[in-house]
Amino acid sequence: MKRCLVLGALLAPALALAAPAPTAFRWSRPLDGPAPAQTTVAAVPLDEGVYAATADDYRDLRLVNETGLELPRALEKQVVVRRQTVRRPVAAQVLALTELPDNRLEVEFALTDTNAFAVGFNVQTPLRDFQHGVKVEGRADGADWTTLVAEAPLFDYTRYMDLRQLEVSMPTNACRRFRLTIGNVTAEQAQPWTRLMQQTGGRDGRVETRTVDLQRQTFRVDRVAFWRLETVDGAVEAARAEGPLKNFSVARDPKERATIVTLDAGRRPLNRLTLDVAESNFSRPVMLQLPVVRNGVEAWVDASSGRLLHIALPGYARRELALEISEQRLGRARLVLRDGDNPPLTIRGVSGSGPVYRLLFLAEPGHRYGLRYGAAACAVPNYDLDSVLAPARRGLQPAAWQLGAPVENTDYRAAPASRWNWLNSSWAFGGALVLMLLVLGAVLFRAARHIDRLPPA
């Protein structure tokens, strides 16, 4: 038993890391926000300074209060709700229908929905192959008639092509009554129903006789459906941040016949890179490469690939200058454009786009908060705030807080780089686990031998 305790004490550094001291964090930043009157969920969007100095999984991003006490925090991608405009039906009834001279028809409607106003309508008819014009007038209660639409076309050309227009949009108005005047309601069309003979003077004075078949078709309206516009919440989408990457350089590799764009994105979370190219009418393969160190030597490895093109020809245009990549905290990288035998492209700029992360925490009255980050060696924290916020996450509207100016820790002490870091590797953990199993097996074997030597009861 004593041996097991000694072994556990020796292996403890490999199985766990002590909580980092304040001197282990290189940076700190105050959080600014409205003073809460009660426990309030607050949200702070991260910025380029935090991205540049934190670990890939944000394990060293710690929330503290004014006394330095570490508090739970949660991280999530910020989302936005896209607003969209939809049509809502507005009930109406027919008040009058009047036939007017000059082959016109007048129909008067009144809205029956309380406090609802219409900005358009659809004419529903079973007829095909027609063309009519409609004038729309409206008036509020007790007011005079006002022309809303002088003339709107209603037509069906499906005899020739898939084209049908039976919708009329009106300007925003406060009218409760509408008067529609439809022209040319009885039209003559070339159809084999009524036969009409015509005689005309032909060539050389000879008389030519022509036969024309006509159909007299009266425009039939089954229903007029009024509608209004309403702005509602649409799909929930991830918020995106896009900005130029200032640290980039362009070089030509004649041997590989390629243009190489070397960049540094400052470890921002990105999933799209876009080039600003001066030329047009090109199509080039592009490869994203990331640096790796193998046997002490840095090399570039392929991470993503795609094709950039910009075509601008008479009657045809296409522009695709973005490379979609898997989301990652992108630092140093390079884009390799395969030019082949084509002249190199002029790269004027590079921009990156990706999700926006925000930190959530519970703000209490009478407390101040700040962030610490930039620790070289830090264990992954285990908070329960995600579970606490889960029931209210869908409709959660946290209070908006902001990051203050970064403050560098003058007492910062980086963790030792070589003596004990090997204990945090997967090899050390696996070796420790195997060693513990061997010791446990030896203890059980010795215990079994002692049991065999015990006198019988």
VEXMARTOR-70763 format. One record per residue (C-alpha): residue in one letter; x, y, z. Coordinates in steps of 0.2 Angstrom, whole numbers, plus 5000, padded with zeros to 4 digits. Example, Ala and Ser with C-alpha at 12.3 -4.5 7.8 and 13.67 -1.06 7.14 Angstrom:
2
A506249785039S506849955036
// end
This chain:
457
M500050005000K501450125004R502250094987C500550134979L500550304988V502250344984L501950304965G500350404965A501350554972L502650534959L501350524945A500250674951P501150804940A500750704925L498950674929A498450854934L499051034933A498951154947A497851314945P498951454937A499451594948P499051774943T500851794937A500551654924F499451774914R500351894902W498752004899S497252064908R495852174903P494352254913L492552224907D491452374905G489552364906P487952424914A487852404933P486652264936A485252284948Q485152094950T485951934943T486151964924V486851864910A488151974902A489051944885V490752014879P491351994861L493151944859D494252044848E495952024839G496952054855V496151914864Y496351794849A498151834846A498651794864T497551644869A497651454867D496751374852D495351304864Y495351464875R495851364890D496851514897L495451634896R494951664914L493551774921V493951854938N493151984950E493852134958T494652024972G495451904959L494251764962E494051654946L492251644941P491351524928R491151584911A490551514894L491051534876E489851534861K489751584843Q488751744842V487151734831V486051854822V484251844818R483951894800R482352004798Q481251964783T479752034775V478251924773R476451944766R474951934777P473151914770V471952054773A470152014772A468952124761Q467252114754V466452174738L465352324740A464852364722L465152304704T464752424690E464952414671L465652574664P465652644646D467152604635N467152424639R467652444657L467252364674E467252454691V467352354707E467352424725F468052344740A468052374759L469352304771T468552204785D470052164796T470152284810N471652414810A472352324795F472952414779A473352344762V474852374751G474452254737F473252124729N473151974718V471851954705Q471351764703T470651714687P470551544677L470751634660R472251624649D472951734635F472351904639Q473052084643H472052214653G472452374663V471852414680K471752584689V471752574708E470952714719G470852714738R470052824751A470052824770D468452834780G467553004775A468953054763D468953074744W469552954732T471452954728T472352874714L473552754720V474052664704A473652754688E473752594677A474452424681P474552284668L473652114671F474151994658D474351804653Y475551764639T475651574643R475151544625Y476851604620M477951584636D477851554654L477351734659R475851784669Q475651944679L474151964691E474852054705V474752244709S475752334722M475152494730P476152624739T475952634758N474252704762A472952724776C471452684765R470052564770R469152564753F469852524736R469052554719L469752444704T469352494686I469852364674G469952414655N469552314640V468552184649T467852104633A469252074621E469252004603Q470551864600A471051754586Q470051594590P469051474579W467351534586T466651684575R467051684557L467351854548M467551884530Q468752024523Q469052064505T470552164500G471352224484G472652104479R474052104466D473752154448G472052224454R471352054458V470252034474E470951934488T469751854501R470351824519T469451724533V469851774551D469151674566L468851784582Q468351744599R467551874611Q468151834628T467551924644F468751944658R468251844673V468851884691D468551744703R469351834718V470351984723A471551944738F472252094747W473852084757R474952184768L476852174773E477552124790T479352114795V479651954806D481151864813G481851744800A483251614801V484551614814E486351634807A488051644814A488751814815R490251854804A491751974806E492652024790G494152134789P495852154779L497352064784K498752194784N500252074787F500451994770S501751994756V501751924738A503251834730R503451744713D504151564712P504751544694K505251364697E503551314703R502751444691A501651504706T501251664715I501451644734V500451754746T501251744764L500051814777D499851824796A498051824802G498451854821R497651684826R495851744822P494551614819L494251614800N493451504788R493551614772L494951704764T494651824750L495951904738D495852074729V496552044712A496852184699E496652074684S495151994676N494751844665F495751714674S495451544683R496851484694P497051344707V497451404724M498051304739L498151354758Q499751294766L500151294785P501851284793V502351124803V503951084812R504650914808N506250854816G506651034820V506451094802E504951204797A503951144782W502351194773V500851074771D499351084761A497751124771S496351174759S496151194740G495051284728R494951394712L494951584710L494151654695H493551824688I492751824671A492151984663L491551954645P490152034635G488551954641Y489351854655A490151894671R490751784686R491851834701E492351704714L493851764723A493551684740L494351514747E493251424759I494251334773S493851234788E493651354803Q495351374813R496351494823L497351554808G499151624811R500551614799A499951544782R500151564764L499151554748V499951474733L499151514716R499651404702D499951514687G500551394675D501151484659N500051634662P500751794668P500651824687L499151904695T499252074705I498752044723R498152204730G497452144747V496851994757S495451994769G494851864781S493051814787G492451704801P491351684816V491251804831Y491451724848R490851804864L491051764882L489551744894F489551764913L488351804927A488551984932E488152024950P487652194958G489152284966H490552184958R491852224944Y492552104932G494052074921L494851944910R496551864911Y497351774897G499051724889A499651584901A500951474893A500351314902C498551304908A497351164912V495651164903P494351234916N492851134920Y491351254922D489451214924L488851384917D488451304900S487251184909V486551324919L486151434904A485451294893P483651314897A483651494893R484851494879R483551504864G482751664870L484251734879Q484651924877P486151954887A486752124893A488052194881W489752224889Q491452284881L493252244883G494352374891A496152414886P497352274888V498552284902E500252194901N500652104917T502352164923D502552014935Y502251894921R503251734923A503151604909A503151424914P504751324913A504851274895S505851114896R506051024913W504250964917N503351004901W503650824895L502450764909N500950844900S501250744884S500150594879W501750484880A501950524898F500150494902G500150324893G501750274901A501150324918L499550224916V500450064910L501650084925M500150094937L499349934929L500949844931V501149894950L499349844953G499549674945A501149644956V500149694971L498749584967F499949434963R500849454980A499149464989A498549304980R500149214986H499949265004I498149205003D498749024998R499849025014L498549055026P498148905038P496448825035A495048885046
// end
